[in-house]
């Protein structure tokens, strides 16, 4: 199973076991184009609430 494709590095990430020895060369051949399965990702809806800005004014008295 092709898990992901990194086009920048020209790499395929495969899932599952692959027969052969470690550090061996794996040749992939296929007719046509590879299709990437895209899973729908649920994005939680964020409720935006606008609150009025609160301005606090301080009146300082000068002591003489």
N, C-alpha and C positions, 0 to 999 in steps of 0.2 A: 504494500500500500504506500503510495506517495503521500507523505505527511505534509511537506512544504517544499517550496522551490525558492532558492536564493539566486535571483538573476544576476546580482552584482558579482557574486563569486562563482557563478555557473555551477551550483551545487543542488543536489536533490537530497532531501532527508526522507529515508525510507523507514517504515515501521514493520516490525516482524523479523523473523530470522531469515538469513540468506545463507544458502549452502556454500561451502568453500573454506579456504584457509584464511586466517587473519592477515590483514594487509595485502590481500590479493586484489586483483583488478576485476571489476564488475562491468560488463558491457551491457547496456540497455538498448534494445532495438524495438521499435514499434512502428506500425503504419499509421499515418495521420498525425494529428496533434495530441499532446497530452492534455487532459482536462483536469483542472483543479476543482476539487469539491469545496465549495464555500458554504460554511455553516452559518445559519442566521444567528446573530448575536443579539440577545435581548438587552436593549439599552433602557435602564430605568428612567422613567419620566420624572423630571425635577420640577417641582412647583416653585415658581418665583413669586415671592410676596414683596411688594414694595411698601416700605414703612416710611412715614413722614420723618424727616430729619428733626431731631430735637436740638434746639439751640439753648445753651445755658449761659446766661449773662451774669457776671458777678459785679456787684457794685461795691467798690472798696471805699471806705471812709478814711480820710486822712486825719490822724490824731495830731494835735498841736499842743 
